[in-house]
Amino acid sequence: MEQWRQDRLIDILDTLIDYRGKTPNKVDCGIPLITAKIVKNGRIDTPTEFLPTEDYNGWMVRGFPQVGDVVLTTEAPLGEVAQLTDEKIALAQRIVCLRGKEGVLDNTYLKYFFLSNIGQNRLKARETGTTVTGIKQSELKEILIDYPKIDTQKAIASVLSSLDAKIELNRRINDNLN
């Protein structure tokens, strides 16, 4: 049986983008703003808030998200996770963007790790606060991630993605029947 590794998240990430402490100007149309409110159940709902197009380069000074990156809510609520399908988006507060090291950590696998009970429990074990709980970036970086070789990660992610696609198709069919 294949040996799995366990490493700190920060040691297997290429990129961690965090816009905590910054509040963007919001408009009715422009660059979609990914907020904690719209990251739910492994998906990103349709954005309802936007960053002015002319503000994009000035706002995104901490890094540009890419298709396939993982977004994770850091509070209110903690631990919602999804994967980006659009490249030109802006990140709001309470969201971090994660990108695994190429050849080491597959982003889709990372998404499913954080969707798992193990991933959720590791996030909750490092949360702070009473009324609104959240996780500090310094604590997030220290979360231990269990992972196999990259080919196995991709195989696991492929199976889970196929199942999610089937579930999503069934959900849409049910919505159309109602």
Sequence and secondary structure as in RCSB ss.txt:
>XXXX:A:sequence
MEQWRQDRLIDILDTLIDYRGKTPNKVDCGIPLITAKIVKNGRIDTPTEFLPTEDYNGWMVRGFPQVGDVVLTTE
APLGEVAQLTDEKIALAQRIVCLRGKEGVLDNTYLKYFFLSNIGQNRLKARETGTTVTGIKQSELKEILIDYPKI
DTQKAIASVLSSLDAKIELNRRINDNLN
>XXXX:A:secstr
    EEEEGGGGEEEEEE TT     BSSSEEEE GGGEETTEE     EE GGGHHHH TT    TT EEEEEB
SSEEEEEE   SS EE TTEEEEEE TTT  HHHHHHHHHSHHHHHHHHHT B SSS B  HHHHTT EEEE  H
HHHHHHHHHHHHHHHHHHHHHHHHHHH 
